[in-house]
């Protein structure tokens, strides 16, 4: 019996069907592809392109999008530093469950703080956490401004906006880094292919 957080007298219960059995059924390895970067860097676009390509190849995926999750699971959280940390903690725990189920889980979130991303990585053993850094310049992201958020932040209508008046801590050891090529941003399909190549090379697309 254990005490975990505010829960007391709880016991972990093992089931006879585990991750190995689920992976064999799906013909793939469960993992978390964590896409991080500034607002406007293309995280959601890459996540959906990657999910689509994997689906066409017969693989089971699920996308956890930061904005979408704030409509439900994380609707009680703000964008203060402590709530950002709790936001990422919750998503990390949910992503871990998907990976345990044998699903290729694609999490798309700004996730600006390195310690929070590292905490999610620590939840997944055996290299099941694959960090994808959208390493695109702030100037490009702000020029895109697909949601109009940079404009609101620059005029002071949004406080604590990542890249403007709140920091983004770039990853230092990401498995995959997506950058501009020849002054141009790669197409969504090309960026998805970069992740697909990594998955194929490292055996994630087979049980």
Secondary structure, 3 states (H helix, E strand, C coil): CEEECCEEEECCCCCCCCHHHHHHHHCCCCEEEEEECCCCCCHHHHHHHHHHHHHHCCCCEEEEEHHHHCCCCCCCCCCCHHHHHHHHHHHHHHHHHHHHCCCEEEEECCCCCHHHHHHHHHHCCCCCEEEEEECCCHHHHHHHCCCCHHHHHHCCCCCCCECCCECCCCCCCCCEEECCECCECCCHHHHHHHHHHHHHHCCCCCC
